[in-house]
Amino acid sequence: MVKQGMGLTIIDEFVAQDSGLIVVPLVEATHFDISFVYSRFEPLGESAMQVLYQQAVKPGRLIPGCELPNVDR
């Protein structure tokens, strides 16, 4: 829709790469809440756990109902 001139979007730099769109960086930092959706029947992979852990240990960030393991990475 953006390519057709019907609006604007906020996307990450990897999605915008080679899109043919005009990319204008945001001046101010933008913060997003991150949600993980995964199957309750399959454990999360190591890569997903690393990303989740890195986000969880950021200062002031809490994950309701989740305690962080004592892992040094």
N, C-alpha and C positions, 0 to 999 in steps of 0.2 A: 504494500500500500504506500509505503514511503517513496519507493521508486516512481510511483505514479503520481506523486505530488499530493497525496491525501493526508499528510501529517508528518509527525516527527517521532523519533524513538530514541531511547537510551539503550545502547548495546555495548558489549565489550569489544575491545580492539581486535580480537580474533574473528568475531562474527563480521565486523566491518571490513576486514581485509579482503581485497579483490571483489568488493561488492558493487563498485561503480557508483557509490553514493558519495556525497560531499560530507566529509567528517569534520566536525568542529569539536575540539576537546572542551570539556566542562572546566570552568575556571575554579570553582569551589569543589572541595572534596564531597563526594556523595556517598552516604553510607546506606547499606541495604541489610535487611534481616535475611538470614540464610536459613533455608529449610531443606532438610534431607528427606526424600521419600524413598523407601526401600521395602522390599518384601520381608514380611515377618518370618517367612519360611526359609530364607537364604541369608547367611551372615554377610555383613558388609565386607568388601574386599580391603586389602591392606592400603591401597591408595585412598579410598574413601575414608577410612579410619584416620589416616594421616591428615587429610584436609579438615575433617571434623575436629580432630584434636588441636590443630593449629588455630582454628577459629575459636575454639572453646577457651584456650588459654590467653586470649587477648585480654588486656586489662579491662575490668568492668563488665565482662561478658558472662552471663549466667545461662545455663541450660537447665530449665526446670526438670526435676526428676532425674538428673544425671550427675553422677559424681565422676570426677576425672581420675584416671588411674595415675599412680606415681610412676610415670614413664619419662625418662630423659631422652629426648630426640633432638 
